[in-house]
Amino acid sequence: MWHKEYDVDIKKMSNEELKQVARDINKHLVVVFRNQNLTPEDELMIASVMGNVKANTGESTSAKDNLSLVPGVLRVTGELNDRGQPGLFGHEIELDWHTHHPTEENRWPFVWLYSERGSEGSRTSWINQVLAYNDLPKDIKEKVNEITVACGHKVGNFSPSEIFQDQIIYDNPQKIVRTNIENLTGLYFPFLQIFDIIEGATKEEWPELYNYIKNHILQEKYIMHHDWKDGDLVISEQWLSIHKRWTFADMKTRVLHRIALDYEHSYV
């Protein structure tokens, strides 16, 4: 299996070991810790050893208050807080294939997800787009190396959440082939967040090529399924993988914590 699992209490790891975890995320795309017991303060401290943490949601003050446990640690749940508000992505239907902030070149490259409670029976899946890229026919591989696209959001395209507005960003085109800091080359193809071709293919060629790549990466051999248990921590790289949470009827009792971070402190 291409992801990496740790059999260790992450709170007992040294700073250098935590920095190695960050490097492993870039090497393996997904790392998993089981049986953790973390407070939001623990999570923030550990993540801050690896890199910088995104401190807010970028939304209004009220949205920050509704979503945040502590600054930088967000609630992912349908459970209502003391203000009567759910957390991020609290809907029961699937949160379809996506990546974090797809339009930003200098975005937060890691997403941290920790299950506090109520997660058993839910599933999140990741696609390894390095393996998928390696398996492309030579002519397709040469073609995609030249392509840039316009990414963005459309309401309901991968999530019904009202935090997203219809927006396609044309002035920050994204390459769909990327090489990360560990020299892994793969596809950057969050297909539900890609809306137009910029360079590398004609408007007539693009629909067929888009569907070919989408169907290619959705092959089961490139997908890792994680069936959640309380205490699980999963950290994933956001350039060369995309992920999906499947439909789960008990989102009102499932509580995950989410951190967006970079790996700046781990490559000094």
N, C-alpha and C positions, 0 to 999 in steps of 0.2 A: 504494500500500500504506500502511496506517495506521501501521505501526510505523516507527521511525527507525533507519537504519544509519549508523555512523560509520566513516570510513576514516582512522584515526589510531591511534597508539600511546597508549593511555590513560595510560601512565606519564609521557608527555611533556606532558600537559595541565596547565595551571595550576589553582590552587585555584578560581578563579572559573569556569574552563571546566568543571571537575568539578561545581560547583554548578549550572551550566546543564544539565549532563547530568541531574541529579536533577529539575530543573524539566521537562526534556523527557520524562522517564519519566512524569510526571503528565500531560503533554500528549498523548503518543503511546501510553502504556500499556506498550509494549515498546521497548527500545533494544538494538541488537546491535553488538558490536565483533568484528571478525574478526582472526585472525592475531596474537593477543596472546601474550605470554610472561611469565607472572606467577607469582611465588612466593606462598604464603599470606600472608607478611608484606607483600608489595606490595599484595595485595588488601585486607588489613585497613587499611592506611594510606590507600588511595584511598577505600574505602568510608567511612572515618571523616571524610573531608573533607566528604562529602555529608550525613552525619547520624550518629546514634548507632547502634552495632552491638550486636545481641543477643549477649551475651558467653558464654552457655552454652545447653545443650539443655533445661534444666529437669528433667533426669533425675538419676539417681544418679551418684556420682563415677565408677564403673566405666563407665557409659554415656557420660559425657562423654569419658573417656579413649579409648574405642573409636571414638567418632564424630568427635572433634576433631583437626584438624591443628595449629592453634593456637587459643587461645580466640576463639570467634566465627566460625571457618572450619571447616565440617563436611565430612566425607567422604561423598559420595553414590556408592556403589559396592557391588558384591558381592564385591570383592577383600578377602581376609582380611588383617588387620594382624598385627603380631608377637605379638599375644595370641590370634590365631586368630579374630578377630571381624570381620564385615563392617561396612560403613558404613551410612548412612541409606538406606532404600529400595533395598536391594541385590537385590531379587527381579527375576526375568526377565519376569514377566507385567506387563501394563500397570499404571501408576500412574494411575488414572482421574481424571476431571475434579475439581479441588479448588482450594482457596485456602489461604493460610497462616493458622492460628489463627482459624477462622471465628467463634468464639463471643466474641471479645474486641473491645470497642469501641475500645480504645486499643492495637491490635496493631501489629506491625511491618509497615508498608505496602509495603515493597519486598522482593523476593527476588532475589538475585544468584546466577547459576549460571555457573561457568567450567569449561571442559573442559580437563583436564590431559592426558589420553591415552585412547585406546581408544574414542573416541566415534563414529567414522565408521560410518554405517549406522543410528544411533539417531535418533529423532525426538521432539521435544516440540512441542506445539501450544498456542496461546493463542486464547481467544475475546474479541473486542472487544464488551463488553456496553453500551458507549455507542451504537455503531451499531445494535445489536439493539434497544435501548430506543427510539431515534429512529424505528425502523420499526414499532413497535407501533401497532395501530389505536387511535384516540382513546379509545374506551370502555375498552379494556384498560389503556391508559396511565393513565387517571384512576383505575382500580381499583387498580393496583399501587402507586400513590403512597400509598395508605392502609394498606398491608400491612406487618406485622411477623411474623417467624417465629422459631421455636426452632431453633438450629443445634447441632451436636455431632459425634460420631463413633460409628460402629459398626464393629466389627472386620470387615474384609473388604469394607466398603461401597465404598471406593475404593482401599484398599491392604490387603494381608494382613499388613503389618508389625505386630509385637507391641508396638510402642511406644504404640499406641492402645488405649484401653479404651472399652467401650460407655458413652457419656455424652451425654445431651441436656440442654442448659442452657436452662431456662425463665425464669430470673430475670434474663437479659440479652438480651431480644428484639432482633432485628436488623431494621432497615428494609431492604426489598429494592430501594429506589430511593435512590441516593446522589449527592451532588454533591461533587467533590473540590476541592482547593485551587486548581486551575487552572480552576475553574468548569465542568468537564465533568460532565454528569448522565447516569447510566446505571444499569443493573441491577446489584445485588449479588445474584447468584443461583448460589452454589455448590451445585447441586441435589443432589449426593450427600452434602452435609453439612447439608441442611435436612430436618427431621423432623416439624415440626408448624406449624400456623397459630396465631398469637397474636391478631392483630387485623386487621380489614380485609376479611375474608371468613368465611363460615360453614364449619363442618366439612364440610358437604355440597358447598359450592362449591369448596373448596380442591383436591381431587384433579384435577378437570378443568382448573382454572386452572394448577396446578403443571405438569401435562403439556403444556399449551399453551405456557407460557413455556419449558420445557425444550426442546421440539421447535423452538421459534422460534430460540433462541440457538444450537442445534446445526446451523443451516444453514451450508453451506460458505462462503457469502459473508462470514460474520463471523469465520472462522477463519484464523489465520496458522500455517503449518507451518514449523518450523525443523529442517532436517536438519543434524545436528551435524558439525562438523569440529574436530579438536584445535586449541586456541587460541581457540575461540569464547567470548565472554562475552555473556550475555544477562541483562538486568536488567528486571524487570517489576513493574508496579503491581498490588496485590493486592485492591483494592476493586472495580474496574470491569473486571477480567479474571479468568478462571480458566484453568488450564492442565492438560495431560495429557502424561505420558510414555508412549509406545506400547511394546508388547512388544519386548524386545530380548534375544536369546539370549546375548550376550557381556557381561552385566553384571559378570562376574568379572574382566574386563579393562578395563572402562569406568570411569574415575575422574573425577568432577566435584567441584568445590568449591562449597559453598553458604553464603551469608551472608544473614541477615535484618537489615534496617536500616530506619531512618526517614530523613526528609529535613529534619530540624530545622535543620541548619547551612546549608541552601541557601535559606532564606526569611527570614534575619535582615535 
